[in-house]
């Protein structure tokens, strides 16, 4: 991870290493604490709350930062890193909520405990409720360190893949020149128009119950599955396979696709006559 494009990834991995340690420490503390319902537990609970709240804010900030990176969209493992960071943020937020609930129970018991006749089943009930909240906080944090390590590995893998597939080591000027004059990918007029549609609209591949696939564009333009498959084979687009074909898999331009489209310029505004009037051509055909 030495190229300038990977600097955000380096920071994210380093931050995740610290976060993983902090999540594990808080989990151990919650297991080790033996708190009782009452105000004597509030200082410890306040400390645990502050730690959990800080982990929530840091995880959310890291999630937003990673989600802005191109490899978080272009590469499958980058999208997985975003997902795991979301899980990490949710775990920290859930733990914060549980600890807040424990503090509220401790405070409520303090009032009940000061009333006459407070001995009996009620103290046990409050203690059980307090233990339940703390156990809940520990439970949601159990897998947080592993999620942090997984997110770090996904980030490292995503940046390596992104560098290989997009030529991240090249300068932007050299990369653009390669797309324009080096060895541009050849596309037909139909494929050219399809690239424009995919760049501008939410284009998805669906599969029906008969296992037949079709493309929807969200616009008036039509893209056949054959055209989509041709663009995929040329590396000009990618298909998001993190969702089901029954719910739709979105098509997006790869960097090669974007550079190719940039080099080609605007597509024709209307199809060529051979494609626009197939019936007329067929009637002129002789045996």
N, C-alpha and C positions, 0 to 999 in steps of 0.2 A: 504493500500500500504506500507507494512513494509518489505517485503522480498527484498534481494539484487537485484533480477532480475527486481524489479519494480522501482529501483532508476532512470533510464532514464525517466520513465513515470512520476514520481513525479516532476522531473525537467521540463519536457515538460508542465505539467499542470500548474505549477507555472509561467512559462514563458508565457503561453497563457493567464493567468490572467492579466499580465502586458500588453501584446500585445493588448488584448481586450480593456483595458482602453485607451491605446494610439491611437488605431484606432478610438474609439468614440470621443476622444478629437480632433483629426485632422478633423473629419467629422464636428463637431460643429464649429470649427474655420473657415472652408471653407464656412459654411453657414453664419457665423457672419461677415466675411470680406466684406467690401464694397469698392472694389478696382476700380480704374480708369486706363484707358490705359495711359501709360507714365512711366517714370523712377521712379516716386515717389512710384510706386507699387512694384518695384523690390526687395527692402529689405524684404518686407513681403512674396513675392513669393519665394525668396531664402530660407527663414526660413521654409516655408511649404514644399518646395522641399526637403530640408535636412531631415525633419521629415519623409516624404513619402519614401525617398530613404533608410533611416534607417529601416523603417518598412519592406520594401522589402527584405533587406539583412537579417534581423532577421528572417522573416518568411521563407525565403529560407533555412537558416541554420537549423531552427527547422524542416522543412520538410525533409531535408536530414538525420537529426539525428533520427527522428521517423521512417523513411522508412528503417533504418538499423535494427530495432528491430524485433525479431522473431514473436511477436504478431501482427505486422503490416502485416504479410504474412499469419499467421496461422488462424487468427480470422477475421470474416467478418467486425466487428466494427473497427478492427485495420486498415483494408483496407479503410474503410470509413473515418477514421481519416486522413489518408494520402491524400485522395481525398479532404477533406475540407481544409487541410493545403495548398494544391495546389491552391484551389480557393482563399484562403487568400493571398497567394503570388502574384497571378495574379491581385487581386484587388489593392494591394499596388503598383505593377508595373504600372498598368493602371493609377492610380492616379498620380504617378510620371510623366508619360508621359503627362498627361493633364496639370499639373502645369508647366512643361517645355514649353508646347505650349502657355500657358498664358503669361509666361515671354517673349517669342519671340514676341508675339503680342504687348505687352506693349512696348518693345524696338522698334519695327517697327513703332508704332504710334508716338513715340518720334521723330523719323526722319520726318515723314509726318507732324506732328504738327508744326515743325520749319520752314516749307516752306510757302511762301506767298500764301494767298488764301486758307488756310487750313480749314477755317470755312465752315460749311455746312454738307452734309450727310456723308462725310468720317469719321469724329470723331465718329458719332453714329454707323457707321458700325464696327469700331474697338472696340467700347465699347461692342457691341453685341457679337462680336467674343470672346472677353475676358471673358464676362459673360458665354458664352457657354462652354469654356474650364473649368472654375471653377465649373460650374454646373455639368459637366461631371466627374470631380474629386470627387465631393461630392456624385454623384449618385453611382459610383462604390464602394465607401466606406460605403454606407448606410447599407448593410447587413454584413459588415466585423465583427462587434462585435458579432453578432449572430453566424456567422461561426466559430469564435474563441471559443465561449462557446460550440458549438456543437462538435468541434474537441476535446476539453478537456473531454467532457462527453464520446465520443467514445473511447478515450484513456483509461479512467478509466474503462469502461465496458470491453474493450479488454483485459486489464491486469487481470481483475477478471476472465474472461472466460478462458484465457490462463492458469492461475494458477490452475483452477479446472480441465481442460481437460488434462493438461500435468504433473500435480503434481509438480509444480514449487517450492513448499515448501520443497521437498525432495532434498537431496544432489545429485550431479551428480553420485557419486559412488553407492549410494543406489538405485537410479533410474535405473542405468544400471544393477545392480545385480537383481533387480526385473524383468527386461525384460528378463534376461538370465536364472534365476533359479526360480523366484517366481511363476508365473502362465502364461507362454507364450501362446499367442493366437495361436491356431492350424490352420494351413493352408495346403491346398493341394499343390502338386508339381506345378500344373498350377497356383494357386494363388501366390505361391512363385516366380515363374518366372515373373508373372505380376507385383509384387511389385518391382522387379529389373528394369523392363522396365519403370515403372512410376517414379522410382527414377532417371533414367538416361535420359529420353526423355520427349518431350512435348506431353503428352497424353491427348486427349480431347474427350468428349462425344458430339455427334451431334444428332440432331433430324431432320428427313426429313419431307416433306410435308404430308406424310402419318402417322406422329407421331410415326414412328419407330426410335429407338435410336441405335446408333452404336458407336464404339470406334475407333479412329485413334491414331496411336502410333508415327508416324514420323520415324519409323524404320521398319525393316523387321519382327518384332515380331507381333503377333496378339493377341489381348485381346478381348474376347467376352463381351457383355453387362452383361451377367449373372455373369461372373467372377468379373467385376467391381462392380456390385451390392452386391455381396457376401463380397467383401473387404470393401465396404462402411458400410454394416450392422455390420461388426466386428470392426468398428472404426479404421481400418488400413489406410484408405485414406479418403480424403475429396474432395468434388466437388465444384469448384468455381461457385456459382450461381449469381455472380455479372454481368455475361454476359449472353447473350441469348443462348439457345441450338442450335439455327439456326446458330450462329456465333461460337459456340463451348465453352464448359465449361471445364476448365483444371482440371485434377486429380492430386493431390499431396499427398505425404505421410504425415500422422499425426506423432506426436512424438511416439505414440504406434507403428505405422507402421515402423518407422525408427528403433526403438529398436528391434522390432520383426525380421526385415530383418537382423539387425546386429547379433542377436542371432542365426539365421538360417545359416548364412554364404552363400557362393555362391550357386546358384541354379544349377541344372543339365544342362549341356551344350546342351542337346538334349532331346526331349520329350520321355517319356517311350513308349515302343512298342505298348501298348494298345491304345495310343493316336496317334501314328505316322502311324499305319497301320489299320485304321478302316475297310477298304474294305476286307482285308485278314481275319479279325476276323468274319465279317459277312458271308463270303463264307463258313466258317467252322461251322457255326451254324446249328444245326439240329432241325427239328420240333418235 
